């Protein structure tokens, strides 16, 4: 343990609860931020089914390498 001398300054009975408490607070803040700023996270936690991606349209656009023009198939 290369930082073992920290416990000569801060007792483990004080330092460990502060460390673990700060990790807990950061994790809660990250989850709260995700819940407030995304539309998918709340549904994920509620167990909503994933929405399927729409199929690609039958007509696709193909760029011609030789002429630089765009053709629709």
mmCIF file of the N, C-alpha and C atoms, coordinates in Angstrom:
data_MODEL
# 
_entry.id   MODEL 
# 
loop_
_atom_site.group_PDB 
_atom_site.id 
_atom_site.type_symbol 
_atom_site.label_atom_id 
_atom_site.label_alt_id 
_atom_site.label_comp_id 
_atom_site.label_asym_id 
_atom_site.label_entity_id 
_atom_site.label_seq_id 
_atom_site.pdbx_PDB_ins_code 
_atom_site.Cartn_x 
_atom_site.Cartn_y 
_atom_site.Cartn_z 
_atom_site.occupancy 
_atom_site.B_iso_or_equiv 
_atom_site.pdbx_formal_charge 
_atom_site.auth_seq_id 
_atom_site.auth_comp_id 
_atom_site.auth_asym_id 
_atom_site.auth_atom_id 
_atom_site.pdbx_PDB_model_num 
ATOM 1   N N  . UNK A 1 1  ? 0.857   -1.172 0.000   1.00 0.00 ? 1  UNK A N  1 
ATOM 2   C CA . UNK A 1 1  ? 0.000   0.000  0.000   1.00 0.00 ? 1  UNK A CA 1 
ATOM 3   C C  . UNK A 1 1  ? 0.904   1.236  0.000   1.00 0.00 ? 1  UNK A C  1 
ATOM 4   N N  . UNK A 1 2  ? 0.949   1.958  -1.107  1.00 0.00 ? 2  UNK A N  1 
ATOM 5   C CA . UNK A 1 2  ? 1.880   3.061  -1.225  1.00 0.00 ? 2  UNK A CA 1 
ATOM 6   C C  . UNK A 1 2  ? 1.403   4.333  -0.517  1.00 0.00 ? 2  UNK A C  1 
ATOM 7   N N  . UNK A 1 3  ? 0.138   4.395  -0.119  1.00 0.00 ? 3  UNK A N  1 
ATOM 8   C CA . UNK A 1 3  ? -0.380  5.566  0.595   1.00 0.00 ? 3  UNK A CA 1 
ATOM 9   C C  . UNK A 1 3  ? -0.711  5.214  2.047   1.00 0.00 ? 3  UNK A C  1 
ATOM 10  N N  . UNK A 1 4  ? 0.015   4.283  2.616   1.00 0.00 ? 4  UNK A N  1 
ATOM 11  C CA . UNK A 1 4  ? -0.277  3.802  3.967   1.00 0.00 ? 4  UNK A CA 1 
ATOM 12  C C  . UNK A 1 4  ? -0.052  4.845  5.054   1.00 0.00 ? 4  UNK A C  1 
ATOM 13  N N  . UNK A 1 5  ? 0.806   5.825  4.809   1.00 0.00 ? 5  UNK A N  1 
ATOM 14  C CA . UNK A 1 5  ? 1.095   6.824  5.830   1.00 0.00 ? 5  UNK A CA 1 
ATOM 15  C C  . UNK A 1 5  ? -0.046  7.816  6.033   1.00 0.00 ? 5  UNK A C  1 
ATOM 16  N N  . UNK A 1 6  ? -1.064  7.798  5.154   1.00 0.00 ? 6  UNK A N  1 
ATOM 17  C CA . UNK A 1 6  ? -2.208  8.706  5.332   1.00 0.00 ? 6  UNK A CA 1 
ATOM 18  C C  . UNK A 1 6  ? -2.910  8.421  6.660   1.00 0.00 ? 6  UNK A C  1 
ATOM 19  N N  . UNK A 1 7  ? -2.856  7.161  7.123   1.00 0.00 ? 7  UNK A N  1 
ATOM 20  C CA . UNK A 1 7  ? -3.552  6.804  8.352   1.00 0.00 ? 7  UNK A CA 1 
ATOM 21  C C  . UNK A 1 7  ? -2.809  7.298  9.593   1.00 0.00 ? 7  UNK A C  1 
ATOM 22  N N  . UNK A 1 8  ? -1.597  7.860  9.435   1.00 0.00 ? 8  UNK A N  1 
ATOM 23  C CA . UNK A 1 8  ? -0.942  8.522  10.573  1.00 0.00 ? 8  UNK A CA 1 
ATOM 24  C C  . UNK A 1 8  ? -1.492  9.926  10.756  1.00 0.00 ? 8  UNK A C  1 
ATOM 25  N N  . UNK A 1 9  ? -2.152  10.459 9.722   1.00 0.00 ? 9  UNK A N  1 
ATOM 26  C CA . UNK A 1 9  ? -2.745  11.806 9.783   1.00 0.00 ? 9  UNK A CA 1 
ATOM 27  C C  . UNK A 1 9  ? -4.239  11.721 10.052  1.00 0.00 ? 9  UNK A C  1 
ATOM 28  N N  . UNK A 1 10 ? -4.912  10.812 9.353   1.00 0.00 ? 10 UNK A N  1 
ATOM 29  C CA . UNK A 1 10 ? -6.360  10.638 9.476   1.00 0.00 ? 10 UNK A CA 1 
ATOM 30  C C  . UNK A 1 10 ? -6.614  9.232  9.986   1.00 0.00 ? 10 UNK A C  1 
ATOM 31  N N  . UNK A 1 11 ? -7.368  9.121  11.054  1.00 0.00 ? 11 UNK A N  1 
ATOM 32  C CA . UNK A 1 11 ? -7.687  7.798  11.602  1.00 0.00 ? 11 UNK A CA 1 
ATOM 33  C C  . UNK A 1 11 ? -8.618  7.052  10.653  1.00 0.00 ? 11 UNK A C  1 
ATOM 34  N N  . UNK A 1 12 ? -8.454  5.737  10.507  1.00 0.00 ? 12 UNK A N  1 
ATOM 35  C CA . UNK A 1 12 ? -9.321  4.954  9.625   1.00 0.00 ? 12 UNK A CA 1 
ATOM 36  C C  . UNK A 1 12 ? -10.790 5.020  10.023  1.00 0.00 ? 12 UNK A C  1 
ATOM 37  N N  . UNK A 1 13 ? -11.090 5.239  11.295  1.00 0.00 ? 13 UNK A N  1 
ATOM 38  C CA . UNK A 1 13 ? -12.487 5.332  11.720  1.00 0.00 ? 13 UNK A CA 1 
ATOM 39  C C  . UNK A 1 13 ? -13.144 6.600  11.201  1.00 0.00 ? 13 UNK A C  1 
ATOM 40  N N  . UNK A 1 14 ? -12.357 7.575  10.787  1.00 0.00 ? 14 UNK A N  1 
ATOM 41  C CA . UNK A 1 14 ? -12.891 8.804  10.194  1.00 0.00 ? 14 UNK A CA 1 
ATOM 42  C C  . UNK A 1 14 ? -12.735 8.765  8.678   1.00 0.00 ? 14 UNK A C  1 
ATOM 43  N N  . UNK A 1 15 ? -11.568 8.336  8.194   1.00 0.00 ? 15 UNK A N  1 
ATOM 44  C CA . UNK A 1 15 ? -11.260 8.384  6.772   1.00 0.00 ? 15 UNK A CA 1 
ATOM 45  C C  . UNK A 1 15 ? -12.068 7.424  5.924   1.00 0.00 ? 15 UNK A C  1 
ATOM 46  N N  . UNK A 1 16 ? -12.241 6.199  6.387   1.00 0.00 ? 16 UNK A N  1 
ATOM 47  C CA . UNK A 1 16 ? -12.982 5.213  5.595   1.00 0.00 ? 16 UNK A CA 1 
ATOM 48  C C  . UNK A 1 16 ? -14.455 5.572  5.434   1.00 0.00 ? 16 UNK A C  1 
ATOM 49  N N  . UNK A 1 17 ? -15.161 5.985  6.491   1.00 0.00 ? 17 UNK A N  1 
ATOM 50  C CA . UNK A 1 17 ? -16.544 6.414  6.265   1.00 0.00 ? 17 UNK A CA 1 
ATOM 51  C C  . UNK A 1 17 ? -16.655 7.629  5.342   1.00 0.00 ? 17 UNK A C  1 
ATOM 52  N N  . UNK A 1 18 ? -15.690 8.551  5.414   1.00 0.00 ? 18 UNK A N  1 
ATOM 53  C CA . UNK A 1 18 ? -15.712 9.700  4.502   1.00 0.00 ? 18 UNK A CA 1 
ATOM 54  C C  . UNK A 1 18 ? -15.494 9.260  3.062   1.00 0.00 ? 18 UNK A C  1 
ATOM 55  N N  . UNK A 1 19 ? -14.555 8.353  2.846   1.00 0.00 ? 19 UNK A N  1 
ATOM 56  C CA . UNK A 1 19 ? -14.286 7.848  1.504   1.00 0.00 ? 19 UNK A CA 1 
ATOM 57  C C  . UNK A 1 19 ? -15.498 7.115  0.945   1.00 0.00 ? 19 UNK A C  1 
ATOM 58  N N  . UNK A 1 20 ? -16.036 6.179  1.702   1.00 0.00 ? 20 UNK A N  1 
ATOM 59  C CA . UNK A 1 20 ? -17.186 5.408  1.232   1.00 0.00 ? 20 UNK A CA 1 
ATOM 60  C C  . UNK A 1 20 ? -18.430 6.276  1.092   1.00 0.00 ? 20 UNK A C  1 
ATOM 61  N N  . UNK A 1 21 ? -18.591 7.230  1.981   1.00 0.00 ? 21 UNK A N  1 
ATOM 62  C CA . UNK A 1 21 ? -19.723 8.153  1.878   1.00 0.00 ? 21 UNK A CA 1 
ATOM 63  C C  . UNK A 1 21 ? -19.642 9.024  0.629   1.00 0.00 ? 21 UNK A C  1 
ATOM 64  N N  . UNK A 1 22 ? -18.434 9.484  0.296   1.00 0.00 ? 22 UNK A N  1 
ATOM 65  C CA . UNK A 1 22 ? -18.293 10.314 -0.898  1.00 0.00 ? 22 UNK A CA 1 
ATOM 66  C C  . UNK A 1 22 ? -18.530 9.499  -2.167  1.00 0.00 ? 22 UNK A C  1 
ATOM 67  N N  . UNK A 1 23 ? -18.111 8.237  -2.181  1.00 0.00 ? 23 UNK A N  1 
ATOM 68  C CA . UNK A 1 23 ? -18.381 7.376  -3.336  1.00 0.00 ? 23 UNK A CA 1 
ATOM 69  C C  . UNK A 1 23 ? -19.887 7.169  -3.485  1.00 0.00 ? 23 UNK A C  1 
ATOM 70  N N  . UNK A 1 24 ? -20.586 6.977  -2.388  1.00 0.00 ? 24 UNK A N  1 
ATOM 71  C CA . UNK A 1 24 ? -22.039 6.797  -2.418  1.00 0.00 ? 24 UNK A CA 1 
ATOM 72  C C  . UNK A 1 24 ? -22.740 8.045  -2.932  1.00 0.00 ? 24 UNK A C  1 
ATOM 73  N N  . UNK A 1 25 ? -22.324 9.205  -2.464  1.00 0.00 ? 25 UNK A N  1 
ATOM 74  C CA . UNK A 1 25 ? -22.940 10.458 -2.903  1.00 0.00 ? 25 UNK A CA 1 
ATOM 75  C C  . UNK A 1 25 ? -22.717 10.680 -4.394  1.00 0.00 ? 25 UNK A C  1 
ATOM 76  N N  . UNK A 1 26 ? -21.516 10.398 -4.874  1.00 0.00 ? 26 UNK A N  1 
ATOM 77  C CA . UNK A 1 26 ? -21.222 10.563 -6.301  1.00 0.00 ? 26 UNK A CA 1 
ATOM 78  C C  . UNK A 1 26 ? -22.082 9.614  -7.135  1.00 0.00 ? 26 UNK A C  1 
ATOM 79  N N  . UNK A 1 27 ? -22.231 8.358  -6.704  1.00 0.00 ? 27 UNK A N  1 
ATOM 80  C CA . UNK A 1 27 ? -23.049 7.394  -7.441  1.00 0.00 ? 27 UNK A CA 1 
ATOM 81  C C  . UNK A 1 27 ? -24.512 7.835  -7.482  1.00 0.00 ? 27 UNK A C  1 
ATOM 82  N N  . UNK A 1 28 ? -25.022 8.342  -6.382  1.00 0.00 ? 28 UNK A N  1 
ATOM 83  C CA . UNK A 1 28 ? -26.405 8.820  -6.363  1.00 0.00 ? 28 UNK A CA 1 
ATOM 84  C C  . UNK A 1 28 ? -26.591 10.036 -7.258  1.00 0.00 ? 28 UNK A C  1 
ATOM 85  N N  . UNK A 1 29 ? -25.616 10.932 -7.282  1.00 0.00 ? 29 UNK A N  1 
ATOM 86  C CA . UNK A 1 29 ? -25.699 12.097 -8.161  1.00 0.00 ? 29 UNK A CA 1 
ATOM 87  C C  . UNK A 1 29 ? -25.678 11.703 -9.636  1.00 0.00 ? 29 UNK A C  1 
ATOM 88  N N  . UNK A 1 30 ? -24.864 10.730 -9.985  1.00 0.00 ? 30 UNK A N  1 
ATOM 89  C CA . UNK A 1 30 ? -24.813 10.273 -11.373 1.00 0.00 ? 30 UNK A CA 1 
ATOM 90  C C  . UNK A 1 30 ? -26.142 9.650  -11.782 1.00 0.00 ? 30 UNK A C  1 
ATOM 91  N N  . UNK A 1 31 ? -26.713 8.816  -10.923 1.00 0.00 ? 31 UNK A N  1 
ATOM 92  C CA . UNK A 1 31 ? -27.998 8.195  -11.254 1.00 0.00 ? 31 UNK A CA 1 
ATOM 93  C C  . UNK A 1 31 ? -29.118 9.224  -11.319 1.00 0.00 ? 31 UNK A C  1 
ATOM 94  N N  . UNK A 1 32 ? -29.134 10.186 -10.417 1.00 0.00 ? 32 UNK A N  1 
ATOM 95  C CA . UNK A 1 32 ? -30.152 11.236 -10.457 1.00 0.00 ? 32 UNK A CA 1 
ATOM 96  C C  . UNK A 1 32 ? -30.015 12.070 -11.723 1.00 0.00 ? 32 UNK A C  1 
ATOM 97  N N  . UNK A 1 33 ? -28.796 12.349 -12.126 1.00 0.00 ? 33 UNK A N  1 
ATOM 98  C CA . UNK A 1 33 ? -28.565 13.101 -13.356 1.00 0.00 ? 33 UNK A CA 1 
ATOM 99  C C  . UNK A 1 33 ? -29.066 12.325 -14.569 1.00 0.00 ? 33 UNK A C  1 
ATOM 100 N N  . UNK A 1 34 ? -28.808 11.021 -14.601 1.00 0.00 ? 34 UNK A N  1 
ATOM 101 C CA . UNK A 1 34 ? -29.311 10.207 -15.704 1.00 0.00 ? 34 UNK A CA 1 
ATOM 102 C C  . UNK A 1 34 ? -30.835 10.187 -15.740 1.00 0.00 ? 34 UNK A C  1 
ATOM 103 N N  . UNK A 1 35 ? -31.460 10.076 -14.590 1.00 0.00 ? 35 UNK A N  1 
ATOM 104 C CA . UNK A 1 35 ? -32.924 10.058 -14.550 1.00 0.00 ? 35 UNK A CA 1 
ATOM 105 C C  . UNK A 1 35 ? -33.518 11.376 -15.021 1.00 0.00 ? 35 UNK A C  1 
ATOM 106 N N  . UNK A 1 36 ? -32.894 12.480 -14.685 1.00 0.00 ? 36 UNK A N  1 
ATOM 107 C CA . UNK A 1 36 ? -33.433 13.791 -15.025 1.00 0.00 ? 36 UNK A CA 1 
ATOM 108 C C  . UNK A 1 36 ? -33.110 14.238 -16.441 1.00 0.00 ? 36 UNK A C  1 
ATOM 109 N N  . UNK A 1 37 ? -32.042 13.730 -17.038 1.00 0.00 ? 37 UNK A N  1 
ATOM 110 C CA . UNK A 1 37 ? -31.592 14.267 -18.316 1.00 0.00 ? 37 UNK A CA 1 
ATOM 111 C C  . UNK A 1 37 ? -31.716 13.315 -19.499 1.00 0.00 ? 37 UNK A C  1 
ATOM 112 N N  . UNK A 1 38 ? -32.236 12.125 -19.294 1.00 0.00 ? 38 UNK A N  1 
ATOM 113 C CA . UNK A 1 38 ? -32.431 11.205 -20.411 1.00 0.00 ? 38 UNK A CA 1 
ATOM 114 C C  . UNK A 1 38 ? -33.873 10.722 -20.421 1.00 0.00 ? 38 UNK A C  1 
ATOM 115 N N  . UNK A 1 39 ? -34.312 10.307 -21.588 1.00 0.00 ? 39 UNK A N  1 
ATOM 116 C CA . UNK A 1 39 ? -35.681 9.798  -21.693 1.00 0.00 ? 39 UNK A CA 1 
ATOM 117 C C  . UNK A 1 39 ? -35.729 8.275  -21.587 1.00 0.00 ? 39 UNK A C  1 
ATOM 118 N N  . UNK A 1 40 ? -34.601 7.599  -21.739 1.00 0.00 ? 40 UNK A N  1 
ATOM 119 C CA . UNK A 1 40 ? -34.604 6.143  -21.769 1.00 0.00 ? 40 UNK A CA 1 
ATOM 120 C C  . UNK A 1 40 ? -34.298 5.504  -20.426 1.00 0.00 ? 40 UNK A C  1 
ATOM 121 N N  . UNK A 1 41 ? -33.657 6.215  -19.517 1.00 0.00 ? 41 UNK A N  1 
ATOM 122 C CA . UNK A 1 41 ? -33.178 5.581  -18.292 1.00 0.00 ? 41 UNK A CA 1 
ATOM 123 C C  . UNK A 1 41 ? -34.319 5.199  -17.350 1.00 0.00 ? 41 UNK A C  1 
ATOM 124 N N  . UNK A 1 42 ? -35.323 6.052  -17.239 1.00 0.00 ? 42 UNK A N  1 
ATOM 125 C CA . UNK A 1 42 ? -36.460 5.728  -16.370 1.00 0.00 ? 42 UNK A CA 1 
ATOM 126 C C  . UNK A 1 42 ? -37.189 4.483  -16.881 1.00 0.00 ? 42 UNK A C  1 
ATOM 127 N N  . UNK A 1 43 ? -37.365 4.388  -18.194 1.00 0.00 ? 43 UNK A N  1 
ATOM 128 C CA . UNK A 1 43 ? -37.987 3.205  -18.769 1.00 0.00 ? 43 UNK A CA 1 
ATOM 129 C C  . UNK A 1 43 ? -37.155 1.956  -18.551 1.00 0.00 ? 43 UNK A C  1 
ATOM 130 N N  . UNK A 1 44 ? -35.844 2.122  -18.590 1.00 0.00 ? 44 UNK A N  1 
ATOM 131 C CA . UNK A 1 44 ? -34.939 0.993  -18.342 1.00 0.00 ? 44 UNK A CA 1 
ATOM 132 C C  . UNK A 1 44 ? -35.102 0.480  -16.919 1.00 0.00 ? 44 UNK A C  1 
ATOM 133 N N  . UNK A 1 45 ? -35.179 1.378  -15.965 1.00 0.00 ? 45 UNK A N  1 
ATOM 134 C CA . UNK A 1 45 ? -35.349 0.964  -14.571 1.00 0.00 ? 45 UNK A CA 1 
ATOM 135 C C  . UNK A 1 45 ? -36.717 0.354  -14.313 1.00 0.00 ? 45 UNK A C  1 
ATOM 136 N N  . UNK A 1 46 ? -37.737 0.798  -15.060 1.00 0.00 ? 46 UNK A N  1 
ATOM 137 C CA . UNK A 1 46 ? -39.080 0.257  -14.882 1.00 0.00 ? 46 UNK A CA 1 
ATOM 138 C C  . UNK A 1 46 ? -39.256 -1.064 -15.618 1.00 0.00 ? 46 UNK A C  1 
ATOM 139 N N  . UNK A 1 47 ? -38.284 -1.465 -16.420 1.00 0.00 ? 47 UNK A N  1 
ATOM 140 C CA . UNK A 1 47 ? -38.358 -2.729 -17.133 1.00 0.00 ? 47 UNK A CA 1 
ATOM 141 C C  . UNK A 1 47 ? -39.089 -2.644 -18.451 1.00 0.00 ? 47 UNK A C  1 
ATOM 142 N N  . UNK A 1 48 ? -39.140 -1.462 -19.044 1.00 0.00 ? 48 UNK A N  1 
ATOM 143 C CA . UNK A 1 48 ? -39.806 -1.311 -20.331 1.00 0.00 ? 48 UNK A CA 1 
ATOM 144 C C  . UNK A 1 48 ? -39.036 -2.067 -21.403 1.00 0.00 ? 48 UNK A C  1 
ATOM 145 N N  . UNK A 1 49 ? -39.775 -2.636 -22.341 1.00 0.00 ? 49 UNK A N  1 
ATOM 146 C CA . UNK A 1 49 ? -39.144 -3.372 -23.434 1.00 0.00 ? 49 UNK A CA 1 
ATOM 147 C C  . UNK A 1 49 ? -38.429 -2.405 -24.357 1.00 0.00 ? 49 UNK A C  1 
ATOM 148 N N  . UNK A 1 50 ? -37.342 -2.859 -24.928 1.00 0.00 ? 50 UNK A N  1 
ATOM 149 C CA . UNK A 1 50 ? -36.593 -2.030 -25.870 1.00 0.00 ? 50 UNK A CA 1 
ATOM 150 C C  . UNK A 1 50 ? -37.403 -1.836 -27.139 1.00 0.00 ? 50 UNK A C  1 
ATOM 151 N N  . UNK A 1 51 ? -37.363 -0.635 -27.675 1.00 0.00 ? 51 UNK A N  1 
ATOM 152 C CA . UNK A 1 51 ? -38.072 -0.372 -28.921 1.00 0.00 ? 51 UNK A CA 1 
ATOM 153 C C  . UNK A 1 51 ? -37.227 -0.862 -30.078 1.00 0.00 ? 51 UNK A C  1 
ATOM 154 N N  . UNK A 1 52 ? -37.889 -1.394 -31.080 1.00 0.00 ? 52 UNK A N  1 
ATOM 155 C CA . UNK A 1 52 ? -37.153 -1.913 -32.231 1.00 0.00 ? 52 UNK A CA 1 
ATOM 156 C C  . UNK A 1 52 ? -36.808 -0.770 -33.184 1.00 0.00 ? 52 UNK A C  1 
ATOM 157 N N  . UNK A 1 53 ? -35.710 -0.916 -33.858 1.00 0.00 ? 53 UNK A N  1 
ATOM 158 C CA . UNK A 1 53 ? -35.270 0.084  -34.825 1.00 0.00 ? 53 UNK A CA 1 
ATOM 159 C C  . UNK A 1 53 ? -36.028 -0.155 -36.119 1.00 0.00 ? 53 UNK A C  1 
ATOM 160 N N  . UNK A 1 54 ? -36.489 0.928  -36.752 1.00 0.00 ? 54 UNK A N  1 
ATOM 161 C CA . UNK A 1 54 ? -37.231 0.798  -38.005 1.00 0.00 ? 54 UNK A CA 1 
ATOM 162 C C  . UNK A 1 54 ? -36.334 0.219  -39.094 1.00 0.00 ? 54 UNK A C  1 
ATOM 163 N N  . UNK A 1 55 ? -36.926 -0.569 -39.960 1.00 0.00 ? 55 UNK A N  1 
ATOM 164 C CA . UNK A 1 55 ? -36.169 -1.180 -41.049 1.00 0.00 ? 55 UNK A CA 1 
ATOM 165 C C  . UNK A 1 55 ? -35.732 -0.103 -42.039 1.00 0.00 ? 55 UNK A C  1 
ATOM 166 N N  . UNK A 1 56 ? -34.620 -0.347 -42.704 1.00 0.00 ? 56 UNK A N  1 
ATOM 167 C CA . UNK A 1 56 ? -34.117 0.587  -43.705 1.00 0.00 ? 56 UNK A CA 1 
ATOM 168 C C  . UNK A 1 56 ? -35.075 0.638  -44.877 1.00 0.00 ? 56 UNK A C  1 
ATOM 169 N N  . UNK A 1 57 ? -35.252 1.798  -45.478 1.00 0.00 ? 57 UNK A N  1 
ATOM 170 C CA . UNK A 1 57 ? -36.158 1.887  -46.626 1.00 0.00 ? 57 UNK A CA 1 
ATOM 171 C C  . UNK A 1 57 ? -35.634 1.070  -47.809 1.00 0.00 ? 57 UNK A C  1 
ATOM 172 N N  . UNK A 1 58 ? -36.553 0.635  -48.665 1.00 0.00 ? 58 UNK A N  1 
ATOM 173 C CA . UNK A 1 58 ? -36.173 -0.183 -49.814 1.00 0.00 ? 58 UNK A CA 1 
ATOM 174 C C  . UNK A 1 58 ? -35.330 0.607  -50.801 1.00 0.00 ? 58 UNK A C  1 
ATOM 175 N N  . UNK A 1 59 ? -35.605 1.884  -50.927 1.00 0.00 ? 59 UNK A N  1 
ATOM 176 C CA . UNK A 1 59 ? -34.853 2.726  -51.842 1.00 0.00 ? 59 UNK A CA 1 
ATOM 177 C C  . UNK A 1 59 ? -33.665 3.322  -51.098 1.00 0.00 ? 59 UNK A C  1 
ATOM 178 N N  . UNK A 1 60 ? -32.462 3.020  -51.552 1.00 0.00 ? 60 UNK A N  1 
ATOM 179 C CA . UNK A 1 60 ? -31.271 3.567  -50.931 1.00 0.00 ? 60 UNK A CA 1 
ATOM 180 C C  . UNK A 1 60 ? -30.538 4.447  -51.917 1.00 0.00 ? 60 UNK A C  1 
ATOM 181 N N  . UNK A 1 61 ? -29.754 5.355  -51.400 1.00 0.00 ? 61 UNK A N  1 
ATOM 182 C CA . UNK A 1 61 ? -29.006 6.270  -52.243 1.00 0.00 ? 61 UNK A CA 1 
ATOM 183 C C  . UNK A 1 61 ? -27.584 5.737  -52.386 1.00 0.00 ? 61 UNK A C  1 
ATOM 184 N N  . UNK A 1 62 ? -27.131 5.628  -53.627 1.00 0.00 ? 62 UNK A N  1 
ATOM 185 C CA . UNK A 1 62 ? -25.797 5.113  -53.913 1.00 0.00 ? 62 UNK A CA 1 
ATOM 186 C C  . UNK A 1 62 ? -24.996 6.194  -54.624 1.00 0.00 ? 62 UNK A C  1 
ATOM 187 N N  . UNK A 1 63 ? -23.797 6.470  -54.117 1.00 0.00 ? 63 UNK A N  1 
ATOM 188 C CA . UNK A 1 63 ? -22.940 7.466  -54.745 1.00 0.00 ? 63 UNK A CA 1 
ATOM 189 C C  . UNK A 1 63 ? -22.025 6.769  -55.751 1.00 0.00 ? 63 UNK A C  1 
ATOM 190 N N  . UNK A 1 64 ? -21.943 7.320  -56.952 1.00 0.00 ? 64 UNK A N  1 
ATOM 191 C CA . UNK A 1 64 ? -21.077 6.755  -57.978 1.00 0.00 ? 64 UNK A CA 1 
ATOM 192 C C  . UNK A 1 64 ? -19.664 7.279  -57.755 1.00 0.00 ? 64 UNK A C  1 
ATOM 193 N N  . UNK A 1 65 ? -18.687 6.363  -57.696 1.00 0.00 ? 65 UNK A N  1 
ATOM 194 C CA . UNK A 1 65 ? -17.305 6.757  -57.434 1.00 0.00 ? 65 UNK A CA 1 
ATOM 195 C C  . UNK A 1 65 ? -16.675 7.449  -58.641 1.00 0.00 ? 65 UNK A C  1 
ATOM 196 N N  . UNK A 1 66 ? -17.096 7.102  -59.847 1.00 0.00 ? 66 UNK A N  1 
ATOM 197 C CA . UNK A 1 66 ? -16.459 7.645  -61.033 1.00 0.00 ? 66 UNK A CA 1 
ATOM 198 C C  . UNK A 1 66 ? -16.922 9.056  -61.359 1.00 0.00 ? 66 UNK A C  1 
ATOM 199 N N  . UNK A 1 67 ? -18.211 9.313  -61.331 1.00 0.00 ? 67 UNK A N  1 
ATOM 200 C CA . UNK A 1 67 ? -18.734 10.605 -61.790 1.00 0.00 ? 67 UNK A CA 1 
ATOM 201 C C  . UNK A 1 67 ? -19.025 11.561 -60.658 1.00 0.00 ? 67 UNK A C  1 
ATOM 202 N N  . UNK A 1 68 ? -19.117 11.057 -59.427 1.00 0.00 ? 68 UNK A N  1 
ATOM 203 C CA . UNK A 1 68 ? -19.436 11.937 -58.313 1.00 0.00 ? 68 UNK A CA 1 
ATOM 204 C C  . UNK A 1 68 ? -20.917 12.269 -58.231 1.00 0.00 ? 68 UNK A C  1 
ATOM 205 N N  . UNK A 1 69 ? -21.757 11.627 -59.039 1.00 0.00 ? 69 UNK A N  1 
ATOM 206 C CA . UNK A 1 69 ? -23.192 11.889 -58.991 1.00 0.00 ? 69 UNK A CA 1 
ATOM 207 C C  . UNK A 1 69 ? -23.854 10.905 -58.025 1.00 0.00 ? 69 UNK A C  1 
ATOM 208 N N  . UNK A 1 70 ? -25.040 11.251 -57.620 1.00 0.00 ? 70 UNK A N  1 
ATOM 209 C CA . UNK A 1 70 ? -25.791 10.406 -56.700 1.00 0.00 ? 70 UNK A CA 1 
ATOM 210 C C  . UNK A 1 70 ? -26.974 9.807  -57.457 1.00 0.00 ? 70 UNK A C  1 
ATOM 211 N N  . UNK A 1 71 ? -27.148 8.503  -57.345 1.00 0.00 ? 71 UNK A N  1 
ATOM 212 C CA . UNK A 1 71 ? -28.236 7.809  -58.014 1.00 0.00 ? 71 UNK A CA 1 
ATOM 213 C C  . UNK A 1 71 ? -29.100 7.109  -56.980 1.00 0.00 ? 71 UNK A C  1 
ATOM 214 N N  . UNK A 1 72 ? -30.415 7.147  -57.171 1.00 0.00 ? 72 UNK A N  1 
ATOM 215 C CA . UNK A 1 72 ? -31.334 6.424  -56.304 1.00 0.00 ? 72 UNK A CA 1 
ATOM 216 C C  . UNK A 1 72 ? -31.662 5.089  -56.936 1.00 0.00 ? 72 UNK A C  1 
ATOM 217 N N  . UNK A 1 73 ? -31.566 4.015  -56.189 1.00 0.00 ? 73 UNK A N  1 
ATOM 218 C CA . UNK A 1 73 ? -31.883 2.676  -56.701 1.00 0.00 ? 73 UNK A CA 1 
ATOM 219 C C  . UNK A 1 73 ? -33.303 2.327  -56.388 1.00 0.00 ? 73 UNK A C  1 
# 
